Amino acid sequence: MPTRLLAPECVPATVDEFDHAGATLIVEAFGEGRPFVLLHGIGMGRSVYLDLTRRLHGRVFAVDLPGFGEAPEPERTLTMARHADLVASYLRSAGITDAVVIGHSMGSQIAAELAARHPDLVAGVVLAGPSVNSAARTITAQAGYLLWDLLGESPTVLWRGAREYLRGGPHLIRKMRAMIVHEPEDAYRRIRCPALVLRGESDPLAPMSWCQEILECIPSAELAVIRDHGHETLISDAEPAARLIQDFAARV
């Protein structure tokens, strides 16, 4: 059975398994108010976002995507679009139609597809450390950037990340290929809701040139750069990101 990982002990929470079309999500929900839906990056899971989720003021839905965290491995590796459709099915089942969707790294690609394919469910989308840079769309490049970024992280972040990558299992390369072949700019051009692009100042996976390209694709998008942070800005010292996300949610 999935376990409670993020909600403070004093806060009522639910942890649910959601099965649809041969794939399973694990969703931990807690808090009250505006719904925030958190989609993690490649090799991660909801557990690494403890600092962020406890700083958000609203109803948090933190997701383990299929084959990550506590969610079982699907029979087939999902595309970014199929991930988005799976999350959309969950949101409809939960009666959520005004979500602020927060996607980190690979999760930003799924969040973009969700906003583009299911606009009735998404009030606003946050693209944090958005992947995959159109100028470096290879597994070697993306893995190298990620390792470079992690060199400056704290032991806590490194331990959480290593644990979740191990949970990702033997199909991690296949999942990374699904991320790499996706062209998120196609989804960006179809987004009509407000969008916030969050970039850590030293994030090698989301260079400024790529973020500017995203802004050109999404007319409603705005950019915020977080000083002294890298790609893991939602994981390590998440206060600046949480504040920006909260301000954004208040305006959408």
MARBA-3410 file (N, C-alpha, C, O; in Angstrom, 1 decimal):
252
0.8,-1.2,0.0,0.0,0.0,0.0,0.9,1.3,0.0,1.9,1.3,0.7 ~ 0.5,2.3,-0.8,1.2,3.5,-0.8,1.2,4.2,0.6,0.2,4.0,1.4 ~ 2.2,4.9,0.9,2.4,5.5,2.3,2.3,7.1,2.2,2.6,7.7,1.1 ~ 2.0,7.6,3.3,1.9,9.1,3.5,3.4,9.6,3.6,4.1,9.1,4.5 ~ 3.8,10.5,2.7,5.2,10.9,2.7,5.4,12.4,2.9,6.4,12.8,3.4
4.4,13.2,2.5,4.5,14.7,2.4,3.7,15.4,3.5,4.2,16.4,4.0 ~ 2.5,15.0,3.7,1.6,15.8,4.6,2.1,15.8,6.0,2.5,14.8,6.5 ~ 2.1,17.0,6.7,2.4,17.0,8.1,1.5,16.1,8.9,0.3,15.9,8.5 ~ 2.0,15.6,10.0,1.2,14.6,10.8,-0.1,15.2,11.3,-1.1,14.5,11.4 ~ -0.2,16.5,11.5,-1.4,17.2,12.0,-2.4,17.5,10.9,-3.5,18.0,11.3
-2.1,17.2,9.7,-3.0,17.6,8.6,-3.6,16.3,8.0,-2.9,15.4,7.7 ~ -4.9,16.3,7.9,-5.6,15.1,7.2,-5.1,15.0,5.8,-4.9,15.9,5.1 ~ -4.9,13.7,5.4,-4.3,13.5,4.1,-4.9,12.1,3.5,-5.3,11.3,4.3 ~ -4.9,12.0,2.2,-5.3,10.8,1.6,-4.1,10.4,0.6,-3.5,11.2,0.0 ~ -3.9,9.1,0.5,-3.0,8.6,-0.5,-3.7,7.5,-1.3,-4.1,6.4,-0.8
-3.9,7.8,-2.6,-4.8,6.9,-3.4,-4.0,6.4,-4.6,-3.0,7.0,-5.1 ~ -4.4,5.2,-5.0,-4.0,4.6,-6.3,-5.0,4.8,-7.3,-6.2,4.6,-7.1 ~ -4.6,5.3,-8.5,-5.6,5.6,-9.6,-5.1,4.8,-10.8,-4.1,5.0,-11.3 ~ -6.0,3.9,-11.2,-5.7,3.0,-12.4,-6.5,3.4,-13.6,-7.7,3.6,-13.5 ~ -5.9,3.6,-14.7,-6.6,3.9,-15.9,-5.7,3.5,-17.1,-4.5,3.8,-17.2
-6.4,2.8,-18.1,-5.7,2.4,-19.3,-4.4,1.7,-19.2,-3.4,2.0,-19.9 ~ -4.3,0.8,-18.2,-3.1,0.0,-18.0,-1.9,0.7,-17.2,-0.8,0.2,-17.2 ~ -2.2,1.9,-16.6,-1.2,2.6,-15.9,-1.8,3.1,-14.5,-3.0,3.2,-14.4 ~ -0.9,3.3,-13.6,-1.3,3.6,-12.2,-0.6,4.9,-11.7,0.7,5.0,-11.9 ~ -1.3,5.8,-11.2,-0.8,6.9,-10.4,-0.9,6.7,-8.9,-1.9,6.1,-8.5
0.0,7.2,-8.2,-0.1,7.4,-6.7,-0.3,8.8,-6.5,0.6,9.6,-6.9 ~ -1.3,9.2,-5.8,-1.6,10.6,-5.5,-1.8,10.9,-4.0,-2.7,10.3,-3.4 ~ -0.9,11.7,-3.4,-1.1,12.1,-2.0,-1.7,13.5,-2.0,-1.2,14.4,-2.6 ~ -2.8,13.6,-1.3,-3.6,14.9,-1.3,-3.8,15.4,0.1,-4.1,14.6,1.0 ~ -3.5,16.7,0.3,-3.7,17.3,1.7,-3.9,18.8,1.5,-3.5,19.4,0.5
-4.4,19.4,2.6,-4.6,20.8,2.6,-5.9,21.2,2.1,-6.7,20.4,1.7 ~ -6.2,22.5,2.1,-7.5,23.1,1.7,-7.3,24.3,0.8,-6.3,25.0,0.9 ~ -8.2,24.5,-0.1,-8.2,25.7,-1.0,-7.8,25.3,-2.4,-8.2,24.3,-2.9 ~ -7.2,26.3,-3.1,-6.9,26.2,-4.5,-6.1,24.9,-4.8,-5.1,24.6,-4.1 ~ -6.5,24.1,-5.7,-5.7,22.8,-6.0,-4.4,23.1,-6.8,-4.4,23.8,-7.8
-3.3,22.5,-6.2,-2.0,22.5,-6.9,-1.7,21.0,-7.2,-1.8,20.2,-6.4 ~ -1.4,20.8,-8.5,-1.1,19.4,-8.9,0.4,19.4,-9.2,0.9,20.2,-10.1 ~ 1.2,18.6,-8.6,2.7,18.6,-8.7,3.1,17.3,-9.5,2.8,16.2,-9.1 ~ 3.8,17.6,-10.6,4.3,16.5,-11.5,5.8,16.5,-11.4,6.4,17.5,-11.8 ~ 6.4,15.4,-11.0,7.9,15.4,-10.8,8.7,15.1,-12.1,8.1,14.9,-13.1
10.0,15.2,-11.9,10.9,15.0,-13.0,11.3,13.6,-13.2,10.9,12.7,-12.5 ~ 12.1,13.3,-14.3,12.6,12.0,-14.6,13.4,11.4,-13.5,14.3,12.1,-12.9 ~ 13.1,10.2,-13.1,13.8,9.5,-12.1,13.4,9.9,-10.7,14.0,9.4,-9.7 ~ 12.5,10.8,-10.5,12.1,11.3,-9.2,10.8,10.7,-8.8,10.3,9.7,-9.4 ~ 10.2,11.3,-7.7,8.9,10.9,-7.2,8.4,12.0,-6.3,9.2,12.9,-6.0
7.2,11.9,-5.8,6.7,13.0,-5.0,7.5,13.3,-3.7,7.5,14.4,-3.2 ~ 8.2,12.2,-3.2,8.8,12.4,-1.9,9.9,13.4,-1.9,10.2,14.0,-0.8 ~ 10.5,13.8,-3.0,11.6,14.7,-3.0,11.2,16.2,-2.9,12.0,17.1,-2.7 ~ 9.9,16.4,-3.0,9.3,17.8,-3.0,8.8,18.2,-1.6,7.9,19.0,-1.5 ~ 9.3,17.6,-0.6,8.8,17.8,0.8,8.8,19.3,1.1,7.9,19.9,1.6
9.9,20.0,0.8,10.1,21.4,1.2,9.1,22.3,0.4,8.5,23.2,1.0 ~ 8.9,22.0,-0.8,7.9,22.8,-1.6,6.5,22.6,-1.1,5.8,23.5,-0.9 ~ 6.1,21.3,-1.0,4.7,21.1,-0.7,4.2,21.6,0.6,3.1,22.0,0.8 ~ 5.1,21.6,1.6,4.7,22.2,2.9,4.8,23.7,2.9,4.4,24.3,3.9 ~ 5.2,24.3,1.8,5.2,25.8,1.8,4.0,26.3,0.9,3.7,27.5,0.9
3.3,25.4,0.2,2.2,25.8,-0.6,0.9,25.9,0.3,0.7,25.0,1.1 ~ 0.1,26.9,0.0,-1.1,27.1,0.8,-2.3,26.8,-0.2,-2.7,27.7,-1.0 ~ -2.8,25.6,0.0,-3.9,25.2,-0.9,-4.1,23.7,-0.7,-3.5,23.1,0.2 ~ -4.8,23.1,-1.6,-5.0,21.7,-1.7,-4.0,21.1,-2.6,-4.0,21.3,-3.8 ~ -3.0,20.4,-2.0,-1.9,19.8,-2.8,-2.2,18.4,-3.2,-2.6,17.6,-2.4
-2.0,18.1,-4.5,-2.1,16.8,-5.1,-0.7,16.5,-5.6,-0.3,16.9,-6.7 ~ 0.1,15.7,-4.9,1.4,15.3,-5.3,1.4,13.9,-5.9,0.9,13.0,-5.3 ~ 2.0,13.8,-7.1,1.8,12.6,-7.9,3.1,11.8,-8.0,4.2,12.4,-8.2 ~ 2.9,10.5,-7.9,4.0,9.6,-8.4,3.5,9.1,-9.8,2.5,8.4,-9.9 ~ 4.2,9.4,-10.8,3.9,8.9,-12.2,4.2,7.5,-12.4,5.0,6.9,-11.6
3.6,6.8,-13.3,3.8,5.4,-13.5,5.3,5.0,-13.6,6.0,5.5,-14.4 ~ 5.6,4.0,-12.8,7.0,3.5,-12.8,8.0,4.3,-12.0,9.2,4.1,-12.0 ~ 7.5,5.3,-11.2,8.3,6.2,-10.4,7.8,6.2,-9.0,6.6,6.0,-8.7 ~ 8.6,6.5,-8.0,8.2,6.6,-6.6,7.5,5.2,-6.2,8.1,4.2,-6.3 ~ 6.3,5.3,-5.7,5.6,4.1,-5.3,4.7,3.6,-6.4,4.0,2.6,-6.1
4.6,4.2,-7.5,3.7,3.8,-8.6,4.3,2.6,-9.3,5.5,2.6,-9.7 ~ 3.5,1.5,-9.6,4.1,0.4,-10.3,4.4,0.7,-11.7,3.9,1.6,-12.3 ~ 5.3,-0.2,-12.2,5.8,0.0,-13.6,4.7,-0.4,-14.6,4.0,-1.4,-14.4 ~ 4.4,0.5,-15.5,3.3,0.1,-16.5,3.8,-0.9,-17.5,5.0,-1.1,-17.6 ~ 2.9,-1.6,-18.2,3.3,-2.5,-19.2,4.1,-1.9,-20.3,5.0,-2.5,-20.9
3.6,-0.7,-20.7,4.3,0.1,-21.8,4.8,1.4,-21.2,4.1,2.0,-20.4 ~ 5.9,1.9,-21.7,6.4,3.2,-21.3,5.5,4.3,-21.9,5.2,4.2,-23.1 ~ 5.0,5.2,-21.1,4.1,6.2,-21.5,4.8,7.4,-22.2,5.9,7.8,-21.8 ~ 4.2,7.9,-23.3,4.6,9.1,-23.9,4.2,10.3,-22.9,3.5,10.1,-22.0 ~ 4.7,11.5,-23.2,4.3,12.6,-22.4,2.9,12.9,-22.6,2.2,13.3,-21.6
2.3,12.7,-23.8,0.9,13.0,-24.0,0.0,11.9,-23.2,-1.0,12.3,-22.7 ~ 0.5,10.7,-23.2,-0.3,9.7,-22.5,-0.2,9.9,-21.0,-1.2,9.7,-20.2 ~ 0.9,10.4,-20.5,1.0,10.8,-19.1,0.0,11.9,-18.8,-0.8,11.8,-17.8 ~ -0.1,12.9,-19.7,-1.0,14.0,-19.5,-2.5,13.5,-19.5,-3.3,13.9,-18.6 ~ -2.8,12.6,-20.4,-4.2,12.0,-20.4,-4.5,11.3,-19.1,-5.6,11.3,-18.6
-3.5,10.5,-18.6,-3.7,9.8,-17.4,-4.0,10.8,-16.2,-4.9,10.5,-15.4 ~ -3.2,11.8,-16.1,-3.4,12.8,-15.0,-4.8,13.5,-15.2,-5.5,13.7,-14.2 ~ -5.1,13.8,-16.4,-6.4,14.4,-16.7,-7.6,13.5,-16.3,-8.6,14.0,-15.7 ~ -7.5,12.2,-16.5,-8.5,11.2,-16.1,-8.6,11.3,-14.5,-9.7,11.2,-14.0 ~ -7.5,11.3,-13.9,-7.6,11.4,-12.4,-8.3,12.7,-11.9,-9.1,12.7,-11.1
-7.9,13.9,-12.5,-8.5,15.1,-12.2,-10.0,15.1,-12.4,-10.7,15.7,-11.6 ~ -10.4,14.6,-13.5,-11.9,14.5,-13.7,-12.5,13.6,-12.7,-13.6,13.9,-12.2 ~ -11.9,12.5,-12.3,-12.5,11.6,-11.3,-12.6,12.3,-10.0,-13.5,12.0,-9.2 ~ -11.7,13.2,-9.7,-11.6,14.0,-8.4,-12.5,15.2,-8.5,-12.6,15.9,-7.5 ~ -13.0,15.6,-9.6,-13.8,16.8,-9.8,-13.0,18.1,-9.7,-13.6,19.1,-9.3
-11.8,18.0,-10.2,-10.9,19.2,-10.2,-10.9,19.8,-11.6,-10.6,19.2,-12.6 ~ -11.3,21.1,-11.6,-11.4,21.8,-12.9,-10.7,23.1,-12.9,-10.7,23.9,-13.9 ~ -10.0,23.5,-11.9,-9.3,24.8,-11.8,-7.9,24.6,-11.2,-7.5,25.4,-10.4 ~ -7.2,23.6,-11.7,-5.9,23.3,-11.0,-4.8,24.2,-11.5,-4.8,24.7,-12.7 ~ -3.9,24.5,-10.6,-2.6,25.1,-11.0,-1.6,23.9,-11.0,-1.3,23.3,-10.0
-1.2,23.6,-12.2,-0.4,22.4,-12.5,1.1,22.9,-12.5,1.5,23.7,-13.2 ~ 1.9,22.2,-11.6,3.3,22.5,-11.4,4.1,21.3,-12.0,4.0,20.2,-11.4 ~ 4.8,21.6,-13.1,5.6,20.5,-13.6,7.1,20.8,-13.5,7.5,21.9,-13.9 ~ 7.9,19.9,-13.0,9.3,20.1,-12.8,10.1,19.2,-13.8,9.9,18.0,-13.8 ~ 11.0,19.8,-14.6,11.8,19.1,-15.5,10.9,18.2,-16.4,10.1,18.8,-17.2
11.0,16.9,-16.5,10.2,16.1,-17.3,8.7,16.4,-17.0,7.9,16.4,-17.9 ~ 8.4,16.7,-15.8,7.0,17.0,-15.4,6.5,18.2,-16.1,5.3,18.4,-16.3 ~ 7.4,19.2,-16.5,7.0,20.4,-17.2,6.4,20.0,-18.6,5.5,20.6,-19.1 ~ 7.0,18.9,-19.2,6.5,18.5,-20.5,5.1,17.9,-20.4,4.3,18.1,-21.2 ~ 4.9,17.1,-19.3,3.6,16.5,-19.1,2.6,17.6,-18.7,1.4,17.6,-19.2
3.0,18.6,-17.9,2.1,19.7,-17.6,1.7,20.5,-18.8,0.6,20.9,-18.9 ~ 2.7,20.7,-19.7,2.4,21.4,-21.0,1.4,20.7,-21.8,0.4,21.3,-22.3 ~ 1.5,19.4,-21.9,0.6,18.5,-22.6,-0.8,18.6,-22.0,-1.8,18.6,-22.6 ~ -0.8,18.5,-20.7,-2.1,18.6,-19.9,-2.8,19.9,-20.2,-4.0,19.9,-20.4 ~ -2.1,21.0,-20.1,-2.7,22.3,-20.4,-3.2,22.4,-21.8,-4.2,23.0,-22.1
-2.4,21.9,-22.7,-2.8,22.0,-24.2,-3.9,21.0,-24.5,-4.8,21.4,-25.3 ~ -3.9,19.8,-24.0,-4.9,18.8,-24.4,-6.2,18.9,-23.6,-7.2,18.4,-24.1 ~ -6.1,19.4,-22.3,-7.2,19.4,-21.4,-7.4,20.7,-20.8,-7.3,20.9,-19.6 ~ -7.7,21.8,-21.6,-7.7,23.1,-21.1,-8.8,23.4,-20.1,-8.8,24.3,-19.3 ~ -9.8,22.5,-20.1,-10.9,22.7,-19.1,-10.6,22.3,-17.7,-11.3,22.7,-16.8
-9.4,21.7,-17.5,-9.0,21.3,-16.2,-7.9,22.2,-15.6,-7.7,22.1,-14.3 ~ -7.3,23.0,-16.4,-6.1,23.7,-15.9,-6.3,25.2,-15.9,-6.6,25.8,-17.0 ~ -6.2,25.9,-14.8,-6.3,27.3,-14.7,-5.0,28.0,-15.0,-5.0,29.2,-15.5 ~ -3.9,27.4,-14.6,-2.6,27.9,-14.9,-1.6,26.9,-14.8,-1.8,25.8,-14.1 ~ -0.4,27.1,-15.5,0.6,26.0,-15.5,1.9,26.7,-15.1,2.3,27.7,-15.6
2.7,26.0,-14.3,4.0,26.4,-13.9,5.0,25.4,-14.5,5.0,24.2,-14.3 ~ 5.9,25.9,-15.3,7.0,25.1,-16.0,8.3,25.4,-15.3,8.9,26.4,-15.5 ~ 8.7,24.5,-14.4,9.9,24.7,-13.5,11.1,23.9,-14.1,11.0,22.7,-14.2 ~ 12.2,24.6,-14.4,13.3,23.9,-14.9,12.9,23.1,-16.2,13.2,21.9,-16.3 ~ 12.2,23.8,-17.1,11.6,23.0,-18.2,12.6,22.3,-19.1,13.6,22.9,-19.6
12.3,21.0,-19.4,13.1,20.2,-20.3,12.2,20.0,-21.5,11.0,20.3,-21.5 ~ 12.7,19.5,-22.6,14.1,19.3,-23.0,14.6,20.4,-23.9,13.9,20.6,-24.9 ~ 15.7,21.0,-23.6,16.2,22.1,-24.5,16.3,21.7,-25.9,17.0,20.7,-26.2 ~ 15.7,22.4,-26.8,15.7,22.0,-28.2,17.1,22.0,-28.8,17.3,21.3,-29.8 ~ 18.1,22.6,-28.2,19.4,22.6,-28.8,20.3,21.5,-28.2,21.4,21.3,-28.7
19.8,20.7,-27.3,20.5,19.6,-26.7,19.6,18.4,-26.4,19.5,18.0,-25.2 ~ 18.9,17.9,-27.4,17.9,16.9,-27.2,18.4,15.5,-27.4,18.0,14.8,-28.3 ~ 19.4,15.1,-26.5,20.0,13.8,-26.5,20.1,13.3,-25.1,20.1,14.1,-24.2 ~ 20.1,12.0,-24.9,20.2,11.4,-23.6,21.5,11.8,-23.0,21.6,12.2,-21.8 ~ 22.6,11.8,-23.7,23.9,12.1,-23.2,24.0,13.5,-22.7,24.5,13.8,-21.7
23.5,14.5,-23.5,23.5,15.9,-23.1,22.7,16.1,-21.9,23.1,16.8,-20.9 ~ 21.5,15.6,-21.8,20.6,15.8,-20.7,21.1,15.2,-19.4,21.1,15.8,-18.3 ~ 21.7,14.0,-19.5,22.3,13.3,-18.3,23.5,14.1,-17.8,23.7,14.2,-16.6 ~ 24.3,14.6,-18.8,25.5,15.3,-18.4,25.1,16.6,-17.7,25.8,17.0,-16.7 ~ 24.1,17.3,-18.2,23.7,18.6,-17.5,23.2,18.3,-16.1,23.5,19.0,-15.2
22.4,17.2,-16.0,21.9,16.9,-14.7,22.9,16.5,-13.7,22.9,17.0,-12.5 ~ 23.9,15.8,-14.1,25.1,15.4,-13.2,25.8,16.7,-12.8,26.2,16.9,-11.6 ~ 26.1,17.6,-13.7,26.8,18.8,-13.5,26.0,19.7,-12.4,26.6,20.2,-11.5 ~ 24.7,19.7,-12.6,23.9,20.5,-11.7,23.9,19.9,-10.3,23.9,20.6,-9.3 ~ 23.9,18.6,-10.2,23.8,17.9,-8.9,25.1,18.1,-8.1,25.1,17.9,-6.9
26.2,18.4,-8.7,27.5,18.5,-8.0,27.5,19.6,-6.9,28.2,19.4,-5.9 ~ 26.6,20.6,-7.1,26.6,21.6,-6.0,25.5,21.4,-5.0,25.2,22.3,-4.2 ~ 24.7,20.3,-5.1,23.6,20.1,-4.2,24.0,19.6,-2.9,25.1,19.1,-2.7 ~ 23.1,19.7,-1.9,23.3,19.2,-0.6,23.3,17.7,-0.5,22.7,17.1,-1.4 ~ 23.9,17.1,0.5,23.8,15.6,0.7,22.4,15.1,0.7,22.1,14.0,0.3
21.5,15.9,1.4,20.1,15.5,1.5,19.4,15.4,0.1,18.7,14.4,-0.2 ~ 19.6,16.4,-0.8,19.1,16.3,-2.1,19.7,15.1,-2.9,19.0,14.4,-3.6 ~ 21.0,15.0,-2.8,21.7,13.9,-3.5,21.1,12.5,-3.0,20.9,11.6,-3.9 ~ 20.9,12.3,-1.7,20.4,11.1,-1.2,19.0,10.8,-1.7,18.7,9.7,-2.2 ~ 18.1,11.8,-1.6,16.7,11.7,-2.1,16.7,11.3,-3.6,16.0,10.5,-4.0
17.5,12.1,-4.4,17.6,11.8,-5.8,18.1,10.5,-6.2,17.5,9.8,-7.0 ~ 19.1,10.0,-5.5,19.7,8.7,-5.8,18.7,7.6,-5.4,18.5,6.6,-6.2 ~ 18.0,7.8,-4.3,17.0,6.8,-3.9,15.9,6.7,-5.0,15.4,5.6,-5.3 ~ 15.4,7.8,-5.5,14.3,7.8,-6.4,14.8,7.3,-7.8,14.0,6.6,-8.5 ~ 16.0,7.6,-8.2,16.5,7.0,-9.4,16.6,5.5,-9.4,16.3,4.8,-10.4
17.0,5.0,-8.2,17.0,3.5,-8.1,15.6,2.9,-8.1,15.4,1.8,-8.7 ~ 14.6,3.6,-7.6,13.2,3.2,-7.7,12.7,3.2,-9.1,11.8,2.4,-9.5 ~ 13.3,4.1,-9.9,12.9,4.2,-11.3,13.1,2.9,-12.1,12.5,2.7,-13.1 ~ 14.0,2.0,-11.6,14.1,0.7,-12.1,14.9,0.6,-13.4,15.5,1.5,-13.9 ~ 14.9,-0.6,-14.0,15.7,-0.9,-15.1,15.2,-0.3,-16.4,15.9,-0.3,-17.4
14.0,0.3,-16.4,13.5,0.9,-17.6,13.7,2.4,-17.7,13.1,3.1,-18.5 ~ 14.6,2.9,-16.9,14.9,4.4,-16.8,15.3,4.9,-18.1,14.9,6.0,-18.5 ~ 16.2,4.2,-18.8,16.7,4.7,-20.1,15.5,4.8,-21.1,15.5,5.7,-21.9 ~ 14.7,3.8,-21.1,13.5,3.8,-22.0,12.6,5.0,-21.7,12.1,5.6,-22.6 ~ 12.4,5.3,-20.4,11.6,6.4,-20.0,12.3,7.8,-20.4,11.6,8.7,-20.8
13.6,7.8,-20.3,14.3,9.0,-20.7,14.2,9.2,-22.3,14.1,10.3,-22.7 ~ 14.2,8.1,-23.0,14.0,8.2,-24.5,12.6,8.8,-24.8,12.5,9.7,-25.7 ~ 11.6,8.4,-24.0,10.3,9.0,-24.2,10.3,10.5,-23.9,9.5,11.2,-24.6 ~ 11.0,10.9,-22.9,11.2,12.3,-22.6,11.9,13.1,-23.7,11.5,14.2,-24.1 ~ 13.0,12.5,-24.3,13.8,13.1,-25.2,13.1,13.3,-26.6,13.3,14.4,-27.2
12.4,12.3,-27.0,11.7,12.4,-28.3,10.6,13.4,-28.3,10.1,13.8,-29.4 ~ 10.0,13.7,-27.2,8.9,14.6,-27.1,9.4,16.0,-27.5,10.5,16.5,-27.1 ~ 8.6,16.7,-28.2,8.9,18.1,-28.6,7.9,19.0,-27.9,6.8,19.3,-28.5 ~ 8.2,19.5,-26.7,7.3,20.3,-25.9,6.8,21.6,-26.6,5.7,22.1,-26.2 ~ 7.6,22.1,-27.5,7.2,23.4,-28.1,5.9,23.2,-28.9,5.2,24.2,-29.0
5.6,22.0,-29.4,4.3,21.8,-30.0,3.2,22.0,-29.1,2.1,22.5,-29.4 ~ 3.3,21.5,-27.8,2.3,21.7,-26.8,2.3,23.1,-26.3,1.2,23.7,-26.1 ~ 3.5,23.8,-26.2,3.5,25.2,-25.7,2.6,26.1,-26.6,1.9,27.0,-26.2 ~ 2.7,25.8,-27.9,2.0,26.7,-28.9,0.5,26.6,-28.7,-0.3,27.4,-29.2 ~ 0.0,25.5,-28.1,-1.4,25.3,-27.9,-2.0,25.7,-26.5,-3.1,25.5,-26.2
-1.1,26.2,-25.7,-1.5,26.6,-24.3,-2.1,27.9,-24.4,-1.6,28.9,-25.0 ~ -3.3,28.0,-23.8,-4.0,29.3,-23.7,-4.2,29.9,-22.3,-4.6,31.0,-22.2 ~ -3.9,29.1,-21.3,-4.0,29.5,-20.0,-2.8,30.3,-19.5,-1.8,30.2,-20.2 ~ -2.8,31.1,-18.4,-1.6,31.7,-18.0,-0.5,30.7,-17.6,-0.8,29.6,-17.2 ~ 0.7,31.1,-17.9,1.9,30.2,-17.6,3.0,30.9,-16.9,3.3,32.1,-17.2
3.7,30.3,-16.0,4.9,30.8,-15.4,6.0,29.9,-15.6,6.0,28.7,-15.3 ~ 7.1,30.4,-16.2,8.3,29.7,-16.4,9.3,30.0,-15.3,9.7,31.2,-15.1 ~ 9.7,29.0,-14.5,10.6,29.2,-13.4,11.9,28.6,-13.8,12.1,27.5,-14.2 ~ 13.0,29.4,-13.6,14.3,29.0,-13.9,15.3,29.3,-12.8,15.4,30.4,-12.4 ~ 16.0,28.3,-12.3,17.1,28.6,-11.4,18.2,29.2,-12.2,18.5,28.9,-13.4
18.8,30.2,-11.6,19.8,31.1,-12.3,20.9,30.3,-12.9,21.4,30.6,-14.0 ~ 21.3,29.1,-12.3,22.5,28.4,-12.9,22.0,27.0,-13.4,22.8,26.1,-13.5 ~ 20.7,26.9,-13.8,20.2,25.7,-14.3,20.7,25.3,-15.7,20.4,26.0,-16.7 ~ 21.6,24.3,-15.9,22.1,24.0,-17.2,21.1,23.3,-18.1,21.2,23.3,-19.3 ~ 20.0,22.7,-17.5,19.1,21.9,-18.3,18.0,22.9,-18.9,17.3,22.5,-19.9
17.9,24.1,-18.3,16.9,25.0,-18.8,17.6,26.4,-19.1,17.4,27.3,-18.3 ~ 18.5,26.5,-20.1,19.2,27.7,-20.3,18.3,28.8,-20.7,17.1,28.6,-21.1 ~ 18.7,30.0,-20.6,17.9,31.2,-20.8,17.4,31.2,-22.3,16.3,31.6,-22.6 ~ 18.2,30.7,-23.2,17.8,30.7,-24.6,16.6,29.8,-24.8,15.7,30.2,-25.6 ~ 16.5,28.7,-24.1,15.4,27.8,-24.2,14.1,28.4,-23.5,13.0,28.3,-24.0
14.3,29.1,-22.4,13.2,29.7,-21.7,12.6,30.8,-22.5,11.4,31.0,-22.6 ~ 13.5,31.6,-23.3,13.0,32.6,-24.2,12.2,32.0,-25.3,11.2,32.6,-25.8 ~ 12.7,30.8,-25.8,11.9,30.1,-26.8,10.5,29.8,-26.3,9.5,29.9,-27.1 ~ 10.4,29.3,-25.1,9.1,29.0,-24.5,8.2,30.2,-24.4,7.0,30.1,-24.8 ~ 8.8,31.3,-24.0,8.0,32.6,-23.9,7.4,33.0,-25.3,6.3,33.5,-25.4
8.2,32.7,-26.3,7.7,33.0,-27.7,6.6,32.1,-28.1,5.7,32.5,-28.9 ~ 6.6,30.9,-27.6,5.5,29.9,-27.9,4.2,30.2,-27.2,3.2,29.9,-27.7 ~ 4.3,30.7,-25.9,3.2,30.8,-25.1,3.0,32.3,-24.9,3.7,32.9,-24.1 ~ 2.0,33.0,-25.5,1.8,34.4,-25.4,1.5,34.9,-24.0,1.9,36.0,-23.6 ~ 0.9,34.0,-23.2,0.5,34.4,-21.8,1.6,34.1,-20.8,1.4,34.4,-19.6
2.8,33.6,-21.2,3.8,33.2,-20.3,4.6,34.3,-19.7,4.8,35.4,-20.4 ~ 5.0,34.2,-18.5,6.0,35.1,-17.8,7.1,34.3,-17.3,7.0,33.1,-17.0 ~ 8.3,34.9,-17.1,9.5,34.2,-16.7,10.0,34.8,-15.3,9.9,36.0,-15.1 ~ 10.3,33.9,-14.4,11.0,34.3,-13.2,12.2,33.5,-13.0,12.2,32.3,-13.1 ~ 13.3,34.2,-12.7,14.6,33.5,-12.5,15.0,33.6,-11.0,14.9,34.7,-10.4
15.3,32.5,-10.4,15.6,32.4,-9.0,17.1,32.4,-8.8,17.8,31.5,-9.2 ~ 17.6,33.4,-8.2,19.0,33.5,-8.0,19.6,32.5,-7.0,18.9,32.0,-6.2 ~ 20.8,32.1,-7.3,21.6,31.1,-6.5,20.9,29.8,-6.4,21.0,29.1,-5.4 ~ 20.1,29.4,-7.4,19.5,28.1,-7.5,19.8,27.5,-8.9,20.2,28.2,-9.9 ~ 19.7,26.1,-8.9,19.9,25.4,-10.2,18.7,24.7,-10.6,17.6,25.2,-10.4
18.9,23.5,-11.2,17.7,22.7,-11.7,16.8,22.2,-10.6,15.6,22.0,-10.8 ~ 17.4,22.0,-9.4,16.6,21.4,-8.3,15.9,22.5,-7.4,15.8,22.3,-6.2 ~ 15.5,23.6,-8.0,15.0,24.7,-7.3,13.7,24.4,-6.5,13.4,25.1,-5.5 ~ 12.9,23.4,-7.0,11.7,23.0,-6.3,12.0,22.0,-5.1,11.1,21.7,-4.3 ~ 13.2,21.5,-5.1,13.6,20.4,-4.1,14.4,21.0,-3.0,14.1,20.8,-1.8
15.4,21.8,-3.3,16.3,22.4,-2.4,16.0,23.8,-2.1,16.0,24.6,-3.1 ~ 15.8,24.2,-0.9,15.5,25.6,-0.5,14.4,26.1,-1.4,14.6,27.0,-2.2 ~ 13.2,25.6,-1.3,12.1,25.8,-2.2,11.3,27.1,-1.9,10.3,27.4,-2.6 ~ 11.7,27.8,-0.9,10.9,29.0,-0.5,10.7,30.0,-1.6,9.6,30.5,-1.8 ~ 11.8,30.4,-2.3,11.5,31.4,-3.4,10.6,30.9,-4.5,9.7,31.6,-5.0
10.7,29.6,-4.8,9.8,29.0,-5.8,8.4,29.0,-5.3,7.5,29.3,-6.0 ~ 8.2,28.5,-4.1,6.9,28.5,-3.5,6.2,29.8,-3.5,5.0,29.9,-3.7 ~ 7.0,30.9,-3.1,6.4,32.2,-3.1,6.0,32.7,-4.5,4.9,33.2,-4.6 ~ 6.8,32.4,-5.5,6.4,32.8,-6.8,5.2,32.0,-7.3,4.3,32.6,-8.0 ~ 5.2,30.8,-7.0,4.0,29.9,-7.4,2.7,30.4,-6.8,1.7,30.5,-7.4
2.8,30.7,-5.5,1.7,31.2,-4.7,1.2,32.5,-5.3,0.0,32.7,-5.4 ~ 2.1,33.4,-5.6,1.7,34.7,-6.2,1.0,34.5,-7.6,0.0,35.1,-7.9 ~ 1.6,33.6,-8.3,1.0,33.3,-9.7,-0.4,32.7,-9.5,-1.3,33.1,-10.2 ~ -0.6,31.8,-8.6,-1.9,31.1,-8.4,-2.9,32.1,-8.0,-4.1,32.0,-8.3 ~ -2.6,33.2,-7.2,-3.5,34.2,-6.8,-4.0,35.0,-8.0,-5.0,35.7,-7.8
-3.3,35.0,-9.1,-3.7,35.8,-10.3,-4.4,35.0,-11.4,-4.8,35.6,-12.4 ~ -4.5,33.7,-11.2,-5.1,33.0,-12.3,-6.5,32.4,-11.9,-7.1,31.7,-12.6
END
